[in-house]
Amino acid sequence: MALFLGIDGGGTGCRAAVADDAGRILGTGRAGPANVNSDPDGALSNVLAATAEALDGTGARPQDLIAVLGLAGANVTSAAQALATALPFAQSHVVTDAVTAARGALGDTDGIVAAIGTGSVFAVCRGGRLRQYGGRGFVLGDEGSGAVMGRMLLARALRAEDGFEPMTPLLRTVLQDMGGIEGVIRFASSNPPAAFAALMPRLLGADDPAALSVLAAGVADVRAILARLQADGPLPVVFLGGLGAHYAAALAGLWEQRAPLGSGVDGALAMARGLTVGA
Amino acid sequence: MALFLGIDGGGTGCRAAVADDAGRILGTGRAGPANVNSDPDGALSNVLAATAEALDGTGARPQDLIAVLGLAGANVTSAAQALATALPFAQSHVVTDAVTAARGALGDTDGIVAAIGTGSVFAVCRGGRLRQYGGRGFVLGDEGSGAVMGRMLLARALRAEDGFEPMTPLLRTVLQDMGGIEGVIRFASSNPPAAFAALMPRLLGADDPAALSVLAAGVADVRAILARLQADGPLPVVFLGGLGAHYAAALAGLWEQRAPLGSGVDGALAMARGLTVGA
């Protein structure tokens, strides 16, 4: 009898669940980060560790499992394929964690998922077909994300110091805390996107013209993307991620909103079970 | 008798000139790149090599020289100070190459210098006092630069592929040449600013709505900065750098424009001679 494995892995950790073909969860597991592009070896060992924990006591073996893995970095298809080849499971399908998060949040229903935290990514399920939008990373995309808004904050601080836009109390504080223009430039050239996103607490709830302007830019970007995705026919929106609640409040009333039905692991498991149902 | 050394060094090379106190050039030299922040050891050895060539046949020694060095990366003051300490000259003053370029371009006159190529930096000389603006780098600044416009082009290509803005012939070509969405993301995550700036030939002169829009954004940014710098009283503008001619044409008629009076080495030499005149 086939068993099913769902994995959800990203920059902070990796979770696994094993289920039978009735959908009953037989075991779960957790392990460390699993970004298949930035750390393929770590991703492989953490996926295997989380799976071993989930299999513990079930009597099943890895080669009995039909697996769907939603992993950060899997948009780099060569990395995703290399991992799938290295895994011991009966079947291994590696997709991005955005896809499994969307499938988990929407279940079998149509809708739009906006997952916004350090980065941002969108998914639309229409007529049962799921498609990802955005999620292009800190340099070229990630509209409305914490990292992009943190970068806007720093760029504004530098421009204000040059007199190119008004200095505000928040911008002055940021410049002082970081060691002036030179400190801000050094921070920007030596830190990953998560460090920019860690500036978000300075922006959220701040009664400062620069903060309000940066937050408004984020809301405008996310609103424009969602409006485009709604244009083919209205769908309910599920907001996920560290800034999900912020955007749910900022965009309340524009479209129907829903709470997520399940997690990324739920989504991966549902996709794994669907592989045999559909076959 | 004191001799004077002027050095102008950046990412592509380093030039030196030695002059006497009447300003007569006694010798010149060239060597490799000299970015004092990204490659301090290389900067030191190339500065010394260019100086040795300039001193050849003059009978003078390094310890006879009063030196001003305009070097890329010198906005990181710790790196600039470390280099100044390591140099064998009688006096060593390390400033950014933007300062020496501005001094060379303006001579003893007041004016505004807009140096725009891979990056962008502005300088204003008013009443004989020189101040730098912008030049904050690819992540947070460099408004109107080739690298920033190249990044805009790629971001637009990704957004067009998602249907968030109109697809154009140029954007389609860029996507095809780079291997689609995944290729563009890979390019952006693994290349320095100069690689983004190398996309400029695709933009300049292209009769494509996306190209015109990106170029217009650059012109608007540079125009806004120059308008702000002109606000304290009109000054002639000197455009330098790989995109200098582009902006000189795009902004013709708005302000008086001038050709540069001299090079960055000329500026460094003038500053070195001014150190004793002013003392």
Contacts between the chains, C-beta under 8 A, distances in Angstrom:
chain1	res1	chain2	res2	distance
A	75	B	182	6.7
A	75	B	185	7.2
A	76	B	182	6.6
A	76	B	185	8.0
A	76	B	186	7.2
A	77	B	182	6.4
A	133	B	162	4.8
A	133	B	163	7.9
A	133	B	164	7.7
A	134	B	162	6.4
A	136	B	155	7.7
A	136	B	158	4.9
A	136	B	181	7.3
A	136	B	184	8.0
A	136	B	185	5.9
A	137	B	185	5.7
A	137	B	188	6.9
A	137	B	189	6.4
A	139	B	151	6.8
A	139	B	188	4.3
A	139	B	189	6.4
A	140	B	151	6.8
A	140	B	154	5.5
A	140	B	155	4.5
A	140	B	158	5.7
A	140	B	184	7.0
A	140	B	185	6.8
A	140	B	188	5.0
A	141	B	155	6.5
A	141	B	158	5.9
A	141	B	159	7.6
A	151	B	139	6.8
A	151	B	140	6.8
A	154	B	140	5.5
A	155	B	136	7.7
A	155	B	140	4.5
A	155	B	141	6.5
A	158	B	136	4.9
A	158	B	140	5.7
A	158	B	141	6.0
A	159	B	141	7.6
A	162	B	133	4.8
A	162	B	134	6.5
A	163	B	133	7.9
A	163	B	228	6.5
A	164	B	133	7.7
A	164	B	224	7.4
A	164	B	225	6.3
A	164	B	228	5.7
A	181	B	136	7.4
A	182	B	75	6.7
A	182	B	76	6.6
A	182	B	77	6.4
A	184	B	140	7.0
A	185	B	75	7.2
A	185	B	76	8.0
A	185	B	136	5.9
A	185	B	137	5.7
A	185	B	140	6.8
A	186	B	76	7.2
A	188	B	137	6.9
A	188	B	139	4.3
A	188	B	140	5.0
A	189	B	137	6.4
A	189	B	139	6.4
A	224	B	164	7.4
A	225	B	164	6.3
A	228	B	163	6.5
A	228	B	164	5.7
